[in-house]
Amino acid sequence: MLQLKDIKSVYFVGVGGIGMSAIARFFKYEGLAVAGYDRVSTVLTSELESEGVQIHYEDDVNQIQLPYRDKKSTLVVYTPAIPKEHTELRYFQDNGFDVRKRAEVLGIISQGKNSVCVAGTHGKTTISSMAAHLYTQSEVGCNAFLGGIINNYKTNFLHNANSSYMVLEADEFDRSFLHLTPHLALLSAMDADHLDIYGDKESITDAFHEFVSKIESGGVLLHKLGLPVDDVNEEIEVFTYSIDEKADFSAFNFKLIDGLYHFDLQTPFGLIKSLYMGVPGLVNVENAVGAIGLALLGGVDEEEIRKSLPTFEGIRRRFQYQINTDELVFIDDYAHHPEEINAIMKSVKAIYPDKKITVVFQPHLYTRTRDFADGFAESLDKADRTLLLDIYPARELPIENVNSEMIASRMKNSDVRVVSKNDLSDVLLEDELELLLTLGAGDIDKEVPLLKEKLDEFISNK
């Protein structure tokens, strides 16, 4: 690979991806020329453009500007979500450019840092973002490359030249996290997912074990209690966390006050009393226990955590309130796996036990829908009413007989419909709304502001 000191420009194929954009922001911060391609314009790509990143939205080699055609000084970064036949990607590969996957580049950037790597099929974005916030608000400080936009900072990239710590979201997709060398590592979940990549659950488990094996000698693993990670290198310390059972880091004495949880935390370093959250949901208490564990193990002190935990404002599209009134609650969330939907349903029912729950869900990927149709049906049956949008294909081509009806046909709840985006708001308003959840990892987020506007108008006209 080009030496970082020799790179003058960086071109991203798929710059609008949440992980790609953090690296783009890093190189822009370093003063390099940064440009790229993405398939569609989004809120995130618009933010990057406002920060000086040049972006175009057609797969067209002619739109690659002159500074990015010098192979001696240009690094090309791509995401594995980009198809192999992509014209621009092929151009760079065929013409001798240094072309690297996003994960490889992140591994190189993090070399020599105390990497705090958060892995798991669920929860990693929230835990890594919480941990980055706790570090940032302390004397320890951190740099961070995250898979979500932290509301406190309006970005997924944090920089602190005075800190040796780097908080990283360690993504299991395409085995990306195997490029990292953790100093502190957290493992939140090892459920079956990305079966289009791994084939079966055993292969996913093997990949997580390989990730654990990459923790540097003298490092630390913190994992959710009950995960099968017993074969750990004796040269690292191992701790567990839980909100259900006794672990090294255990939350208890839960109190729900004005929709937010207060709790005590037992740690290997002593008892921390009267912590409270700034974001709602029992699932976020569990995430916070993991994040606090990482912070304490990295040298953040108890009082710093006590002050900063309630100031965490959450992440864009993670249990994000759009409307919160006595008449209507509207929450948007990125949940796109059955276990994530189960978690948010549990959290919502704990806060609003008497409200009727309406879910709008956009399945993400044909393969995930095919592999987990039964799980989606079971988790969505916890809602009183479900509206299913068509599958968001992302990087995939359609699979015969795999569609949203596949989920609907397996549901026991009869109040389920497959609807188009154009009809969504009208269908929603056919019934009295009390609590609305919009869920999914595709482009359902584009519908959220439109729904909010129509629902605000509906409420004001009542």
C-alpha positions in Angstrom: 0.0 0.0 0.0 1.0 3.6 -0.6 2.6 5.1 2.5 0.2 7.5 4.2 2.8 10.2 3.9 2.8 9.8 0.1 -0.9 10.0 -0.4 -2.2 13.3 -1.7 -5.7 12.3 -2.8 -8.2 9.6 -1.8 -11.0 8.4 -4.0 -14.0 6.4 -2.5 -16.1 4.0 -4.5 -19.2 4.0 -2.3 -18.4 7.1 -0.3 -21.9 7.5 1.2 -21.6 4.3 3.2 -21.6 5.0 6.9 -18.2 3.3 7.5 -16.7 4.8 4.3 -17.8 8.3 5.2 -16.0 8.2 8.5 -12.8 7.4 6.7 -13.4 10.1 4.1 -13.8 12.5 6.9 -10.5 11.4 8.4 -8.6 12.0 5.2 -10.3 15.3 4.7 -9.3 16.3 8.3 -5.8 15.3 7.4 -5.8 17.9 4.6 -6.0 15.5 1.6 -8.1 15.9 -1.5 -11.2 13.6 -1.1 -13.8 12.6 -3.7 -15.9 9.7 -4.6 -18.9 8.0 -6.2 -22.2 6.8 -4.7 -25.3 5.4 -6.2 -27.8 7.9 -4.7 -27.7 11.3 -2.9 -28.6 11.0 0.8 -28.5 13.2 3.9 -25.0 11.8 4.6 -23.6 12.5 1.1 -25.0 16.0 1.3 -23.2 16.5 4.6 -20.0 15.2 3.1 -20.3 17.6 0.1 -20.8 20.5 2.5 -17.5 19.5 4.1 -15.7 19.7 0.8 -15.9 16.1 -0.5 -16.6 16.0 -4.2 -19.2 13.4 -5.0 -21.0 12.3 -8.2 -23.8 9.8 -8.6 -23.2 8.1 -11.9 -20.9 5.2 -12.5 -18.8 7.1 -15.1 -15.1 7.1 -15.4 -15.2 10.4 -17.2 -16.3 12.1 -14.0 -13.2 11.1 -12.1 -11.3 14.3 -11.9 -7.6 14.8 -12.8 -6.1 14.8 -9.3 -7.5 11.3 -8.7 -6.0 9.8 -11.9 -2.4 9.9 -10.5 -1.7 6.4 -9.3 1.5 7.5 -7.6 -0.4 9.7 -5.1 -4.0 8.4 -5.1 -5.4 5.8 -2.7 -8.6 4.2 -3.8 -11.0 2.9 -1.1 -14.0 0.7 -1.9 -16.7 -1.0 0.1 -17.4 -4.7 -0.6 -21.1 -3.7 -1.2 -19.9 -2.3 -4.6 -20.4 -4.9 -7.4 -17.3 -6.3 -9.0 -18.3 -5.2 -12.4 -18.6 -1.5 -11.3 -17.0 0.6 -14.1 -15.0 3.0 -11.9 -13.8 0.3 -9.6 -12.6 -1.8 -12.6 -10.9 1.3 -14.0 -8.7 1.8 -10.9 -8.0 -2.0 -10.6 -7.0 -2.4 -14.3 -4.8 0.7 -14.3 -2.5 -0.2 -11.4 -3.9 2.0 -8.6 -3.5 1.1 -5.0 -7.1 -0.2 -4.4 -8.1 -1.2 -0.9 -11.2 -2.3 1.0 -12.5 0.0 3.6 -11.6 -2.4 6.4 -8.0 -2.7 5.2 -7.6 1.1 5.3 -9.2 1.3 8.8 -6.7 -1.4 10.0 -3.8 0.6 8.7 -5.1 3.9 10.2 -5.5 2.3 13.6 -2.0 0.8 13.7 -0.1 2.0 16.7 -3.3 3.1 18.5 -5.0 1.6 21.6 -7.9 0.3 19.5 -11.2 -0.1 21.3 -13.1 -2.5 19.0 -16.8 -3.1 19.4 -18.0 -6.2 17.5 -21.3 -8.1 17.5 -24.3 -8.8 15.2 -26.4 -6.3 17.2 -25.6 -3.3 19.4 -22.2 -2.5 18.1 -23.1 1.0 16.7 -24.8 2.1 19.9 -22.1 0.6 22.2 -19.2 2.0 20.2 -20.9 5.5 20.0 -21.6 5.5 23.7 -18.1 4.4 24.5 -16.7 7.1 22.2 -18.8 9.7 24.0 -17.7 8.5 27.5 -14.0 8.7 26.3 -14.4 12.1 24.6 -16.0 13.6 27.7 -13.1 12.4 29.9 -9.4 13.2 30.3 -8.5 10.1 28.4 -10.1 11.2 25.1 -10.3 9.2 21.9 -10.5 9.2 18.2 -13.4 7.3 16.7 -14.7 5.7 13.5 -18.3 4.8 14.0 -21.2 3.2 12.1 -23.7 5.9 13.1 -24.1 9.6 13.4 -23.8 10.6 17.1 -26.4 13.3 17.8 -24.1 15.1 20.2 -21.4 15.7 17.6 -23.4 15.4 14.3 -20.7 13.1 12.9 -19.4 9.5 12.8 -15.7 10.6 13.0 -14.1 12.0 16.1 -10.5 13.3 16.3 -8.3 13.9 19.3 -4.6 14.3 18.5 -3.7 14.0 22.2 -5.3 10.6 22.8 -3.8 7.2 22.0 -7.3 5.6 22.1 -9.3 4.8 18.9 -12.8 3.6 19.2 -13.8 1.4 16.2 -17.0 -0.3 15.2 -15.7 -3.7 14.2 -18.0 -4.9 11.4 -18.4 -8.6 10.8 -19.8 -8.1 7.2 -17.3 -9.6 4.7 -15.1 -10.5 7.7 -14.0 -6.8 7.8 -13.2 -6.9 11.5 -10.4 -9.4 11.0 -8.2 -6.5 9.7 -8.2 -4.9 13.2 -5.9 -5.5 16.1 -7.9 -4.7 19.3 -6.4 -3.5 22.6 -9.8 -3.6 24.2 -12.5 -5.6 22.5 -16.2 -5.9 23.2 -18.4 -8.7 21.8 -22.2 -8.0 22.1 -23.9 -10.8 20.1 -23.1 -13.7 17.8 -26.4 -14.4 16.2 -26.8 -15.8 12.7 -26.6 -12.9 10.1 -25.0 -12.2 6.7 -25.6 -15.8 5.7 -25.0 -14.6 2.1 -21.4 -14.2 3.1 -20.9 -16.9 5.8 -23.2 -19.6 4.6 -24.1 -20.9 8.1 -24.1 -19.9 11.8 -21.0 -22.0 12.5 -18.9 -20.0 10.1 -20.1 -16.7 11.8 -19.1 -18.1 15.2 -15.7 -19.1 13.8 -15.1 -15.6 12.5 -15.9 -14.1 15.9 -13.5 -16.5 17.5 -10.8 -15.4 15.0 -11.6 -11.7 15.8 -11.0 -12.5 19.5 -7.7 -14.2 18.7 -6.5 -10.9 17.2 -6.7 -9.1 20.6 -3.1 -8.0 21.3 -1.2 -9.7 24.2 -2.0 -7.9 27.4 -5.3 -6.7 26.0 -8.9 -7.2 27.3 -12.0 -8.9 26.0 -15.4 -7.8 27.4 -18.3 -9.9 26.2 -22.0 -10.3 27.0 -22.5 -13.0 29.5 -23.4 -16.3 27.9 -21.7 -15.9 24.6 -19.6 -19.0 23.6 -16.1 -17.5 23.8 -14.3 -19.9 26.2 -11.3 -20.7 24.1 -9.5 -17.4 24.8 -5.8 -16.7 24.7 -4.4 -16.8 28.2 -2.5 -13.6 27.6 -5.6 -11.5 27.7 -8.0 -10.6 30.5 -11.7 -11.5 30.1 -14.7 -9.8 31.6 -18.5 -10.2 31.2 -21.4 -7.9 31.3 -25.2 -8.3 31.7 -28.4 -6.7 32.9 -30.2 -10.0 33.5 -27.7 -12.0 35.5 -24.6 -11.5 37.8 -21.6 -10.7 35.7 -18.4 -8.7 36.1 -20.3 -5.6 35.0 -23.9 -6.0 36.2 -26.8 -3.4 36.2 -29.5 -3.7 38.8 -32.1 -1.7 40.8 -33.7 -0.4 37.7 -36.1 2.6 37.9 -38.0 4.0 35.0 -38.5 7.7 35.6 -40.0 9.9 32.9 -39.3 7.3 30.2 -35.5 7.0 31.1 -33.8 4.3 33.2 -31.9 4.9 36.4 -29.8 2.0 37.7 -26.8 0.9 39.9 -23.8 -0.8 38.4 -21.6 -3.4 40.0 -18.1 -3.5 38.5 -14.8 -5.3 39.2 -13.6 -1.9 40.6 -16.6 -1.4 42.9 -20.2 -0.3 43.0 -21.4 2.8 41.0 -24.7 4.0 42.3 -27.4 6.1 40.8 -26.4 6.2 37.1 -29.1 7.4 34.7 -29.5 7.4 30.9 -30.0 10.2 28.5 -31.6 7.9 25.9 -34.6 5.6 26.4 -35.0 1.8 26.1 -33.9 -1.1 28.2 -31.8 -2.3 25.3 -29.8 0.9 25.7 -29.1 0.1 29.4 -27.5 -3.1 28.3 -25.5 -1.2 25.7 -24.5 1.4 28.3 -23.2 -1.3 30.6 -20.9 -2.6 27.9 -19.8 0.9 27.0 -19.1 1.8 30.6 -17.1 -1.3 31.0 -14.9 -0.3 28.0 -14.5 3.2 29.4 -13.5 2.0 32.9 -11.1 -0.6 31.5 -9.5 2.2 29.4 -9.0 4.5 32.3 -12.0 6.7 32.4 -13.0 7.4 36.0 -16.3 6.8 37.7 -17.2 10.5 38.2 -16.5 11.3 34.5 -18.9 8.5 33.5 -21.5 9.6 36.0 -21.5 13.1 34.4 -21.3 12.1 30.8 -23.7 9.1 30.5 -26.9 11.2 30.8 -25.6 13.7 28.2 -25.4 11.1 25.5 -28.1 12.1 23.0 -28.2 9.0 21.0 -27.5 8.1 17.4 -29.4 9.0 14.2 -32.0 6.3 13.6 -31.4 4.4 16.8 -34.6 4.7 19.0 -35.0 8.2 17.7 -38.1 10.1 18.7 -39.8 12.0 15.9 -43.0 12.8 17.8 -43.4 12.4 21.5 -46.7 13.6 22.8 -49.5 12.2 25.0 -51.6 11.8 21.8 -48.9 10.1 19.6 -45.4 8.7 19.9 -43.4 8.2 16.7 -40.0 6.4 17.0 -37.7 5.6 14.1 -35.0 2.8 14.4 -32.5 1.1 12.2 -33.5 -2.4 13.4 -33.3 -4.9 10.5 -32.8 -8.3 12.1 -35.4 -10.3 14.1 -33.4 -10.0 17.3 -33.1 -6.2 16.9 -36.9 -6.0 16.4 -37.4 -8.1 19.5 -35.2 -5.8 21.5 -36.9 -2.6 20.4 -40.4 -4.1 21.0 -39.4 -5.1 24.5 -38.1 -1.6 25.2 -41.1 0.1 23.8 -43.6 -2.1 25.7 -41.7 -1.4 28.9 -42.1 2.4 28.5 -45.6 2.4 26.9 -47.4 -0.8 28.2 -50.9 0.6 27.4 -50.3 2.0 23.9 -51.3 0.2 20.6 -48.1 -0.3 18.6 -48.1 0.1 14.8 -44.9 -1.0 13.0 -43.8 0.0 9.5 -41.0 -2.4 8.5 -38.9 -2.3 5.3 -37.0 -5.6 5.0 -33.3 -5.2 4.0 -31.8 -7.7 1.5 -33.5 -10.6 -0.3 -31.1 -13.1 1.3 -31.8 -11.8 4.9 -35.5 -11.9 4.2 -35.3 -15.5 2.9 -33.1 -16.7 5.7 -35.0 -15.1 8.6 -38.6 -14.9 7.3 -39.9 -17.0 10.3 -37.9 -14.8 12.7 -39.2 -11.6 11.2 -42.8 -12.9 11.4 -42.4 -13.9 15.1 -40.9 -10.6 16.1 -43.4 -8.5 14.2 -46.3 -10.4 15.7 -45.5 -8.5 18.9 -47.0 -5.4 17.3 -50.7 -4.8 17.2 -50.5 -3.7 13.5 -47.8 -4.2 10.9 -47.3 -2.5 7.5 -44.6 -4.1 5.3 -42.8 -2.1 2.6 -41.1 -3.9 -0.3 -37.7 -5.3 0.3 -34.8 -2.9 0.0 -32.3 -4.7 -2.3 -29.1 -2.8 -1.5 -26.3 -4.7 -3.2 -28.5 -7.7 -4.3 -30.5 -8.8 -7.3 -34.0 -10.2 -6.7 -34.5 -13.8 -5.7 -37.5 -15.6 -7.1 -40.5 -15.9 -4.6 -38.6 -13.8 -2.0 -40.7 -10.8 -1.1 -42.4 -9.0 1.8 -45.4 -11.3 1.4 -43.1 -14.1 2.5 -43.0 -12.5 6.0 -46.7 -11.6 6.0 -47.8 -15.1 5.2 -46.0 -16.5 8.2 -47.4 -14.0 10.7 -50.2 -15.0 13.2 -51.4 -11.5 13.6 -54.1 -10.8 10.9 -53.6 -7.1 11.0 -50.7 -7.0 8.5 -50.5 -5.5 5.0 -47.9 -5.0 2.4 -48.1 -1.4 1.2 -46.2 0.8 -1.2 -44.4 3.9 -0.1 -46.8 6.1 -2.0 -49.8 4.7 -0.1 -48.1 4.5 3.3 -49.3 7.7 5.0 -52.9 7.2 3.8 -53.0 3.6 5.0 -51.4 4.6 8.4 -54.1 7.2 9.0 -57.0 4.7 8.3 -56.6 3.6 11.9 -56.2 5.4 15.1 -52.4 5.8 15.8 -51.0 5.7 19.3 -47.4 4.5 18.9 -45.7 4.3 15.5 -42.4 2.5 14.9 -40.6 2.8 11.5 -38.0 0.1 11.3 -35.4 -0.9 8.7 -31.9 -0.4 7.3 -32.8 0.6 3.7 -34.1 3.9 2.5 -37.1 4.0 4.8 -35.4 6.9 6.5 -36.4 9.1 3.5 -40.1 8.5 4.4 -39.6 9.5 8.1 -39.7 13.3 7.6 -42.6 13.0 5.2 -44.6 10.9 7.8 -43.7 13.3 10.6 -44.9 16.3 8.6 -48.3 14.5 7.8 -48.7 13.3 11.3 -48.0 16.7 12.8 -50.5 18.2 10.5 -53.1 15.5 11.4 -52.6 16.1 15.1 -52.9 19.9 14.7 -56.2 19.5 12.8 -57.9 17.2 15.2 
